[in-house]
Amino acid sequence: MMRTALLSAAVAFLTLTGATNAQPPAEAAAADYRDSTAAVDDRVDDLLARMTLDDKIGQMTQADRDAILTQSDVATYRLGSILSGGDGTVSPNNAQTWADTYDNLQRQALSTPLGIPMIYGIDAVHGANAVRGATIYPHNIGLGATRDPELVERIGGAVAEEVSGTGIDWTFAPCLCVARNDRWGRTYESFGETPELVTSMATIVDGFQGTGGPGSKPSSVLATAKHYIGDGGTTNGTDQGNTQLTEAELRAYHLPPFKEAVERGVGSVMVSFSSWNGAKLHGHKYLLTDVLKGELGFDGFVVSDWAGIDQLDGRTGFTGAEVSQAINAGLDMIMVPNDYKTFIGLLRDEVNAGRIPMSRIDDANRRILTKKFELGLFEHPLTDRSYTGTVGSAAHRDLARQAVRESQVLLKNDGGVLPLAKSGKLFVAGKSADDIGNQSGGWTMSWQGHSGDITPGTTVLEGIRAAVTDPSRVTFDRYGNGIDGSYTAAVAVVGETPYAEGRGDRTGAMGLDTEDLQTLTRLRASGVPVVVVLVSGRPLDIAAQLPDWPALVAAWLPGTEGGGVSDVLFGDYRPTGKLPMTWMRSVSQQPINVADGKDPLFEYGYGLTYDAGTDPDPDPDRDPGDESCTATTKVVNAWSGGFQAEVTVRNPGTVQLTGWEAAWDLGSRTITNLWNGQLTTSGGRATVRNSPWNGTVPPGGTVTFGYTANGSADNLPPPACTGATTP
Ligand code: GLC
């Protein structure tokens, strides 16, 4: 971790020259806030005692970087937080420029009399997705399809490293929304339609922050449970709409994920734009203070959504009354985000008029400062450049590819069209076959995302070409022009183009667009079996076309590692994904959810796999009874020069495993001890087979083995796992 003397020098200089307006505490505080060995509570007490009202108001103010036209405003207005909204970017767009930008703004904050570092937030919702070259993971709906909370935690850890490498300390993620109506433009930001599934994926909070909470690991970034509460339950799926539920229903469907996140020590909660039975969440004291802070015991800070308080009175802009209502309801930090000067003035007026008690201001500051101290921002305020190189790293892309593999849901496979033979002559078509932008979706390089070659990655077509025996036998035409009966199969990659938030609301039809339908018609006319790969942020209304499709894979929004899709198409990974959302038979069924009595096209939790022996290119080293398994590695202890790891082998299939093996490249590492497995190493690769006592793994079950090793614990490649079902 890079230490900086900058902070202590600035404070020492200002103190010596008397340039600080800090009031010396009336009585000697239990600790000096600059003492990193002191208890956080004592540091907060000391700092609060030194702060002026303007210092405290500044801490509660979050400004969009693009609105800060004079960088010195960060110091002048004591801004406690800066964000980059969805369209925030830097030029040139790379990790180094982001880190330099962050450091320059942080130096402004450190130049203030008390030198309180600012905290910088961004929507890293499926990777450091504002940074060109970053690893882009599947959006949450695909991660929900993996049913693999441990994998999702590891993704959080990898994202935290890439975000830290850009200097940024705080991600506005995860969205713990329970999407109940697929018309909602943010359905893909949800892990699924049930509170149980969404709650299970709150493991990503530990990935972002560390298992010991904010600051518990060097790459820790503050996580945000959002959007509290009921954003996924609005009537008709209208974004920022009205959630019309009884309190019992609201608590049953939408509260559990937030309860889990709070228990995992999530550092911040973002308030939903939506309303509950007509009352705006941004002014809802019962839900924000009594339930979230009181009943759930949330001890982090509550941040508004983008200009969220402006909506309280139904008129544009914000007023002192709205400021008071929001902060008295329990908001601690306001994402203004543009007119921060007006906001600061209004907040000061509201406090001076007695409409916001000083106790509320102090409580908000205590919450914010506690997280800043826990994150270590006072000791390490500038970018830790040791993480900058992790942005888009091979190890992270491997992890993302594993997530893509596990997120694919096989919905139809008549006649065993899948897996495809790598020796086949293939025709690939569809607007999303060769389009990183489409396969990444919204919140990628810009708020709404957009089609095209927007960032480095592997498209589905590139994955196919890399997998086959002879790439010259793969023909691509976006519209299907040129196909004839000479092809073994056609792969049509179709679906939705990128969108975000309300612009993605679908109030009318939810089927494929005209281009896709025309492409599919062309392919079908050739008589060649068509495999449809659906790249979309939600289930689509495809029942009418389904009879013409021998095979269908829901790919969701896989991100930059399209090779994970081709891994499934060719059987290099047998599909294990399960639907995170009930799939409508008709758009007229929306909302449609598990156990609601309606008759869906595919049930929540549905997902096929390949029967053993369907491998079209039999691998001579593969036993006929091979079944897929997954192996995930967790570093449980690390020391200089070595580490201890635990590997969990999981059977995601439907058939009991009678044996397994996990293999991975060691790189420069050497295994010094291993238990609950039988190790062989050759050619720099470790292969661990089960011990006699842990070869049996029931469907959905797990077993573990562990090892110690010399070398770095960073960027461990995920082991490849092969299971066996023959005795
Ligand atoms: C947006 C979204 C929220 C996001 C915030 C900052 O409007 O509702 O999810 O974190 O603004 O970009």
Residues whose N, C-alpha, C, O or C-beta is under 5 A from the ligand:
A	BS01	GLC	S84 G85 G86 D123 F172 D305 W306
